[in-house]
Amino acid sequence: MLAEMDDDLAAEAVTYREADTADLDDAALDGIWALTQAAFPPGDFSRDDLAHAMGGRHFLADADGRIVGHASVVARLLDVDGQPLRTGYVEAVAVDPVWQGQGIASELMRAASAHIAGHYQLGALGTGHPAFYERLGWRVWAGPTWVRTADGPVRSEDEDGGILWLPTPTTPTTPAEPPISGREPISCEWRDGDSW
Ligand SMILES: CC(C)(COP(=O)(O)OP(=O)(O)OC[C@H]1O[C@@H](n2cnc3c(N)ncnc32)[C@H](O)[C@@H]1OP(=O)(O)O)[C@@H](O)C(=O)NCCC(=O)NCCS
């Protein structure tokens, strides 16, 4: 009974909001960085990873006057077997360890997924925790992954099985734009840090 009341109080103390990167002030940007450093194992989340999370839409959870949960969606062009798809790519999913296990990341991912469904032909993300996202309707990409570099496409075998995708209402389904099965080769453009 007491535990249930504690959970209710915790849930009430968390508020959710969305913002474009351009509308985040320095305190919010610092807060996102601090959150990632608290949530990820030491050295796992780099400044490159932070840069990858910028330039799109942020989904934020606030509590105790600070940011305790974050996910963002940035625009990328993924190529699925020769079809370039405007993709909402999820970055920097993190919840403060003190606030984990209360559904915060699930709530942020529901909002991020709805944003992707409304704006993109495909959702995608790279993760070492596929099961967390599969519970929320995401699927493991079963095809081979590639990175488009200045020297041409390069296989990224290490990422195979760690890329997840989400179909949207505008995911191709016709012969003119062949339907996506998730078993095709898929590629992203190269970038500093982790390309996927
Ligand atoms: C992964 C993370 C974002 C989850 O945040 P959270 O707010 O605790 O997640 P939720 O409370 O919404 O979790 C909901 C469910 O997912 C499960 N879950 C959490 N992490 C999971 C994981 N890594 N794999 C599988 N399931 C997971 C929880 O057990 C919970 O299950 P339940 O509802 O059946 O009890 C958080 O643990 C975190 O910040 N980890 C460090 C950073 C990280 O790994 N980010 C993701 C990188 S892609």
The ligand as an SDF file (V2000), in Angstrom:
LIG
                    3D

 48 50  0  0  0  0  0  0  0  0999 V2000
   16.7770    2.0500  -20.7080 C   0  0  0  0  0  0  0  0  0  0  0  0
   16.1990    3.1880  -19.8680 C   0  0  0  0  0  0  0  0  0  0  0  0
   16.0790    4.4320  -20.7230 C   0  0  0  0  0  0  0  0  0  0  0  0
   14.8220    2.7460  -19.3680 C   0  0  0  0  0  0  0  0  0  0  0  0
   14.2640    3.8330  -18.6260 O   0  0  0  0  0  0  0  0  0  0  0  0
   13.0620    3.5970  -17.5950 P   0  0  0  0  0  0  0  0  0  0  0  0
   12.3580    4.8880  -17.3920 O   0  0  0  0  0  0  0  0  0  0  0  0
   13.5630    2.8920  -16.4020 O   0  0  0  0  0  0  0  0  0  0  0  0
   12.1540    2.6160  -18.4200 O   0  0  0  0  0  0  0  0  0  0  0  0
   10.6610    2.2460  -18.0720 P   0  0  0  0  0  0  0  0  0  0  0  0
   10.3990    2.4260  -16.6250 O   0  0  0  0  0  0  0  0  0  0  0  0
    9.7650    2.9410  -19.0320 O   0  0  0  0  0  0  0  0  0  0  0  0
   10.7440    0.7290  -18.3900 O   0  0  0  0  0  0  0  0  0  0  0  0
    9.6130    0.0880  -18.7220 C   0  0  0  0  0  0  0  0  0  0  0  0
    9.8900   -1.3750  -18.8600 C   0  0  0  0  0  0  0  0  0  0  0  0
   11.0170   -1.6510  -19.6660 O   0  0  0  0  0  0  0  0  0  0  0  0
   11.8690   -2.5690  -19.0020 C   0  0  0  0  0  0  0  0  0  0  0  0
   13.2380   -2.2470  -19.3320 N   0  0  0  0  0  0  0  0  0  0  0  0
   13.9540   -1.2190  -18.8980 C   0  0  0  0  0  0  0  0  0  0  0  0
   15.1880   -1.2890  -19.4220 N   0  0  0  0  0  0  0  0  0  0  0  0
   15.2130   -2.3790  -20.2190 C   0  0  0  0  0  0  0  0  0  0  0  0
   16.1940   -2.9940  -21.0170 C   0  0  0  0  0  0  0  0  0  0  0  0
   17.4350   -2.4960  -21.1050 N   0  0  0  0  0  0  0  0  0  0  0  0
   15.8620   -4.0970  -21.7120 N   0  0  0  0  0  0  0  0  0  0  0  0
   14.6180   -4.6240  -21.6230 C   0  0  0  0  0  0  0  0  0  0  0  0
   13.6470   -4.0950  -20.8690 N   0  0  0  0  0  0  0  0  0  0  0  0
   13.9510   -2.9910  -20.1630 C   0  0  0  0  0  0  0  0  0  0  0  0
   11.5800   -2.3550  -17.5480 C   0  0  0  0  0  0  0  0  0  0  0  0
   11.9070   -3.5130  -16.8110 O   0  0  0  0  0  0  0  0  0  0  0  0
   10.1080   -2.0920  -17.5500 C   0  0  0  0  0  0  0  0  0  0  0  0
    9.3980   -3.2880  -17.6470 O   0  0  0  0  0  0  0  0  0  0  0  0
    7.9950   -3.4620  -16.9210 P   0  0  0  0  0  0  0  0  0  0  0  0
    7.1180   -2.3260  -17.3840 O   0  0  0  0  0  0  0  0  0  0  0  0
    7.5290   -4.8040  -17.3710 O   0  0  0  0  0  0  0  0  0  0  0  0
    8.3180   -3.3860  -15.4610 O   0  0  0  0  0  0  0  0  0  0  0  0
   17.0570    3.4780  -18.6090 C   0  0  0  0  0  0  0  0  0  0  0  0
   17.2820    2.2720  -17.9310 O   0  0  0  0  0  0  0  0  0  0  0  0
   18.3810    4.1360  -18.9120 C   0  0  0  0  0  0  0  0  0  0  0  0
   18.4780    5.3660  -18.9620 O   0  0  0  0  0  0  0  0  0  0  0  0
   19.4550    3.3150  -19.1010 N   0  0  0  0  0  0  0  0  0  0  0  0
   20.7810    3.8410  -19.3670 C   0  0  0  0  0  0  0  0  0  0  0  0
   20.8620    4.4910  -20.7120 C   0  0  0  0  0  0  0  0  0  0  0  0
   20.4520    3.5410  -21.8230 C   0  0  0  0  0  0  0  0  0  0  0  0
   20.8360    2.3720  -21.8460 O   0  0  0  0  0  0  0  0  0  0  0  0
   19.6440    4.0690  -22.7520 N   0  0  0  0  0  0  0  0  0  0  0  0
   19.1190    3.3260  -23.8750 C   0  0  0  0  0  0  0  0  0  0  0  0
   20.1940    3.2400  -24.8700 C   0  0  0  0  0  0  0  0  0  0  0  0
   19.5900    2.7840  -26.4420 S   0  0  0  0  0  0  0  0  0  0  0  0
  1  2  1  0
  2  3  1  0
  2  4  1  0
  2 36  1  0
  4  5  1  0
  5  6  1  0
  6  7  2  0
  6  8  1  0
  6  9  1  0
  9 10  1  0
 10 11  2  0
 10 12  1  0
 10 13  1  0
 13 14  1  0
 14 15  1  0
 15 16  1  0
 15 30  1  0
 16 17  1  0
 17 18  1  0
 17 28  1  0
 18 19  1  0
 18 27  1  0
 19 20  2  0
 20 21  1  0
 21 22  1  0
 21 27  2  0
 22 23  1  0
 22 24  2  0
 24 25  1  0
 25 26  2  0
 26 27  1  0
 28 29  1  0
 28 30  1  0
 30 31  1  0
 31 32  1  0
 32 33  2  0
 32 34  1  0
 32 35  1  0
 36 37  1  0
 36 38  1  0
 38 39  2  0
 38 40  1  0
 40 41  1  0
 41 42  1  0
 42 43  1  0
 43 44  2  0
 43 45  1  0
 45 46  1  0
 46 47  1  0
 47 48  1  0
M  END
$$$$
